[in-house]
Amino acid sequence: MNFKVFIKGLVFLCSLAGAAFILSKGMDKSWIDTYVRGQGLKGWLIFVSAGGVLAAVGFPRQVLAFLGGYAFGLLKGTTIAVLATGVGCVITFSYARVLGRGFVQRKFPRKIKRIDDFLSEFPFSMTLLIRLLPAGSNVATNAAAGVSRVHPFPFILGSLIGYIPQSVVFALAGSGVEVDPQWRITLSVILFIVSGLLGVYLYRKYRHGKTLGREIETQLTGDAEAAEEIVETADTPRP
């Protein structure tokens, strides 16, 4: 188990909380405060639309969840952040499948093959495993899946459900900027560790001998040689 990936995530989470706390004290006319918070359905639509476009081009979904928690509170913030990230997933997946096939194939050739092999038999459950991992690129996965043979419905549904745990964690931290910051951010740190460990455990247990590649395996194990062995084993044809 490589705990560096968790440490990076915790540093990212705490830095977001600190930056947002400072901004909330000195910039009460920020974009979120002006156009989203307290705007009802209009604020929801603005956040989902803008967040979806940002997520489609690689904006971190954890930041969207944090901002959702800050703007709407834990439950609404989580829901809206998942919807926004889901919109981004649909945009990137659709673009890759309809318009960007050549570009994506040139940009992520190995990623496409890995995603294709990984998702082919159990697209919903395997997509869920990918989204629960504390590592990997959201936009690269969406683009590679769009070019692959995977059916869009199980991929998108698995993504939406898989986005929830980390969205809860970061929305909880965002909601704690102005209300009970100590216990909310502390709890979000604990939940981040738990959700990450659960994601790694489920990935290792239910991946059916498949792998997402050297980069992911190295991030999860912290050992390049062990990662190489895992990849070679997965690539070895079975009798």
N, C-alpha and C positions, 0 to 999 in steps of 0.2 A: 504494500500500500504506500503510495506516494503522498505524504501530507503537505507537500509544497503547493499542490493544486488547491487544497483547502485554505492554506495560509494566504495565498494570493486572493482567493475569494473573500476571505475575512477582511483583508486590508482594503479591498475594493469596497466592500459593504460599509466599513467604518469610515472610509474617506468620503463616501457619498453622504453619510449621515452628518459628518462634520461640516462638509461644504454646504449642505442644505440648511443646517442650523445657522451658520454664519449668514447665508443669503437671506434667510427668513427674518433675521434681525435687522439687516441693513438695506434690503431691497424689496419692500412690500409692494412694489409696483411691477414686479417681474411678470413675465409672459403668462405663467401659470396662474398667478394671482389675478391678473387682469382679465384674461380671456376664458379661463376654465373653471376656477373655483367659484362656487356659488352661482353658476350659470345654468344649472339644471340640465335638461336634455341637450341644449345647445353646447354646453361644456363637454358633455359626453361625446357628442358627434365630432366636435373639434379635436378632442384628445384621440379618439379612435382613428379618425382620418389622418391626422398629422403623425400619430404614432405608428400607424400602419405603413405609411410611406417611409418613415425613418427606419422601421424594422426591416423593410424590404431591401434597403441598401446597406444594412449591416449595423444599424444603431443597436447597442446592447439591450436586450429585452429586460435585463435586470434593472437598468436605469429607468425604462418605461414603467416597470412595476413600482419602483421607488417613487417616481413622480406621481403615479396613480394613487399610491397610498397617501402622499402628501396632499394631493388635491381633493381626494374623495373619501379618505379613510380606508380602513383595512378591507372590508368586504367589497364595497363598491370599487375601490381602487384595484383590488385583485381582479375582479370581473372585467373591468374596463381594460386593464393592462393585458390580460389574456386575449381579449377580443382584438385589441390593437396589434398584438404580436401575431395573432392568427390571421388578421388581414394582411400583414406583411408576409407571412408564410404563403398565403394564396397568391399574392402578387408575384413574388419571386418564383414560386413553383410554376405559375402559369406563363410568366415571361420566358423562363427557361424551356418549357415544353413547346410553346407556340412560336416564339420569336428568336430566342437566344440559344438554340441548340448547338450551333456551330461554335459560338463563343465559349459557352460553358464546357463543351467537350475539350476545347483547347486549353481552357483555364484549369479545369479540375479532372483530368482524365482518370487518374487513380481513384479519386474520391467517387466518381461515378460508378466505377466497377465495384468498389467496396459497398457502396450504398445499394447497388443493384443486387449483389449477392446477399447482403445482409437482410434486405427487406423482402426478397422474392417469395419466401414461403409463408411468412407470418407478418404481413406488412403493418397491421395495427399494433400488435404487441411489441414488435421490434422497433417501431417508431417510438413507442412509449419508452422503451429502454434508452434510446438515444437521447430523448429530451430530459430524462431524469439524471443523466450524467453531469457532473460538475466540470466538464471539459468539452471542447469541440466548438465549431463555428456554426451558428444558427443559419446564417445566410448561405454558407457553402453547402450545408446539408440540404436546404430547400432547393437550391439551384441544381445540385447533383440529382436529387430525387425527381425533379422536373424532367430531366433528360433521361432518367432511368425508365424502366418498364412498370414501375409501381403504380397502382391505381390511386388517383387523387383522394378519394373519400377516406379510406382507412389511414392514409398518411396524414391528412389534415386533421381528422378526428383524434388520432393518436397524439399528434402534436399539441392540439388544444388541451387535452387532458394532461399530457406530460409537462406543459408549461406551468401548470397550477402550483406545484410545490415551491419552486423557486420564486414564483410571482408572489405567493403568500409571504415568504420570507422577506423579500425586499419591500413589498407594500407595507408590511408591519413596521419595518425600519422607517419608511417614509412617513407613516402615520404618527410615529413617535417624535417627529421633529418639534412639534408644538404641544403634544399631549403625552404626558408620562414618558419622556424620552428614555430614561434610564432602564426601566423594566422592559419596554417595548424593543429597544435596540439590543439589550442583553438576550431577550428571548429570541429575537431574529437571528442572532449569532448562533445560539444553540440549535435552532431549527435548521439553519444552513448546514451545520455539521452533520446533523441527523439525516437530512434529505440527501446530502452528498454521499454519505456512507451507504445509505439505502440504495441509491442509484448505482453505485459501483457494485454492491452485492448482487443486485438483480441482474445487472449486465453480465457479470461473471457466471451467474447460475443459469441464466436462461438464454444465452446467446447461441446455443446449439452448435458450439465449436467454431463459430464465425468471429470475425474481427472487423473493426472499423479502420484498421491500419496502424502503422508504426507510430505515427504521431500521437494518436489517442492512447495507445497502449503504453507508450513511454511516459505520457503525462500521468496515467493512472498508477503505473508501477514504480516510476522513478528510476528505472533500470533499463537502459537501451538494449542490453544483451537479452534480458528476459523478454522485452517487447519483441525483439527480432525472432526469438524462439516461438513466441505465441503466433506471430504472423506466419512463420514458416510452417508451423503445425496446421494452421487454418488453411494454408494454400496447398497442402499436400493432398492429392486426390485420395479419396477413400475407396477401398476395394469393394 
